[in-house]
Amino acid sequence: MNKAKIFIYGNNNTMESYDRNSVLEKIYDTKLPSYALWTEDDIGKEDNSTKKNWWKEMEKEYLDNSCQDKSVSDIIVKWLVYYKV
């Protein structure tokens, strides 16, 4: 899959930080405090291998926590495809 087809607009680091925060809140059914939120800068400091591993770990957490929200699965799969897992 072509990366350009996954992301139509915006900065990938911004989109990934939003998606990480959203996934964490949905998997753990909680509101993240402001000091724990991922930012565009946080994502920009990571290499692709670290990012890929983060999403792999979230995939495990999604399954382990029996999360029923399909949107979470869709977000995780989107990033795993992007990082070619």
C-alpha positions as CSV (number, residue, x, y, z in Angstrom):
1,M,0.0,0.0,0.0
2,N,1.3,3.4,-0.9
3,K,1.9,5.7,2.1
4,A,0.4,8.6,0.2
5,K,-3.0,6.8,0.1
6,I,-3.0,6.4,3.9
7,F,-2.4,10.1,4.7
8,I,-4.2,12.7,2.7
9,Y,-3.2,15.8,4.6
10,G,-1.2,17.0,7.5
11,N,2.0,16.1,9.2
12,N,2.5,12.4,9.9
13,N,4.0,13.1,13.4
14,T,1.0,15.2,14.3
15,M,-1.4,12.5,13.1
16,E,0.6,9.8,14.8
17,S,0.6,11.6,18.1
18,Y,-3.2,12.1,17.9
19,D,-3.7,8.4,17.1
20,R,-1.4,7.3,19.9
21,N,-3.3,9.4,22.4
22,S,-6.7,8.2,21.1
23,V,-5.7,4.5,21.1
24,L,-4.3,4.7,24.7
25,E,-7.5,6.4,25.9
26,K,-9.8,3.9,24.3
27,I,-7.8,0.8,25.2
28,Y,-7.5,1.8,28.9
29,D,-10.9,3.6,29.0
30,T,-9.4,6.7,30.6
31,K,-8.6,10.3,29.8
32,L,-4.9,10.9,29.6
33,P,-3.5,13.8,31.7
34,S,-1.9,16.6,29.8
35,Y,1.6,15.7,30.9
36,A,1.2,12.1,29.5
37,L,0.0,13.1,26.0
38,W,2.2,12.3,23.0
39,T,3.2,15.4,21.0
40,E,4.4,15.9,17.4
41,D,7.9,16.5,18.9
42,D,7.9,13.3,20.8
43,I,7.1,11.3,17.7
44,G,9.7,13.2,15.7
45,K,12.4,12.1,18.1
46,E,11.8,8.4,17.5
47,D,13.2,6.3,14.7
48,N,10.9,4.2,12.6
49,S,11.9,1.0,14.3
50,T,10.8,2.4,17.7
51,K,7.6,3.7,16.2
52,K,6.8,0.3,14.7
53,N,7.5,-1.5,18.0
54,W,5.2,0.9,19.8
55,W,2.4,0.0,17.5
56,K,3.1,-3.7,17.8
57,E,2.9,-3.4,21.6
58,M,-0.4,-1.5,21.3
59,E,-1.7,-4.4,19.1
60,K,-0.9,-6.7,22.0
61,E,-2.5,-4.4,24.5
62,Y,-5.6,-4.1,22.4
63,L,-6.0,-7.9,22.4
64,D,-5.0,-8.4,26.1
65,N,-7.5,-5.8,27.2
66,S,-10.4,-7.2,25.1
67,C,-11.0,-3.8,23.6
68,Q,-14.1,-4.0,21.4
69,D,-13.6,-0.7,19.6
70,K,-12.9,-1.5,16.0
71,S,-11.7,2.1,15.3
72,V,-8.7,1.2,17.6
73,S,-7.9,-1.8,15.6
74,D,-8.2,0.2,12.4
75,I,-5.7,2.8,13.7
76,I,-3.2,0.2,14.8
77,V,-3.4,-1.6,11.5
78,K,-3.0,1.7,9.6
79,W,0.3,2.4,11.4
80,L,1.6,-1.2,11.1
81,V,1.0,-1.0,7.4
82,Y,2.7,2.3,7.2
83,Y,5.7,1.0,9.0
84,K,5.5,-2.2,7.0
85,V,5.2,-4.7,9.8
